[in-house]
Amino acid sequence: MNKLLEWFGALTAIAFSLLVASNSGNEVLGFVLLFISAIAIGLWAFLGEHYGILLLQFFYATAGIIGVLRWL
């Protein structure tokens, strides 16, 4: 389960980056993916006691929410 969370989080973060960087009009989807990625990696970090990464994921989740709200 830990590997699944780690890789799912990483891949959704990559998809977020590409969607936002492409400026293709899919920014809302990109920020939703950022939020999903932050949840997955945050759960992985919590389970693995990686508290610095967990703190970072709170920031990324917040950025995802702000990004969605700004683009709506």
Secondary structure, 3 states (H helix, E strand, C coil): CHHHHHHHHHHHHHHHHHHHHHCCCCHHHHHHHHHHHHHHHHHHHHHCCCHHHHHHHHHHHHHHHHHHHHHC
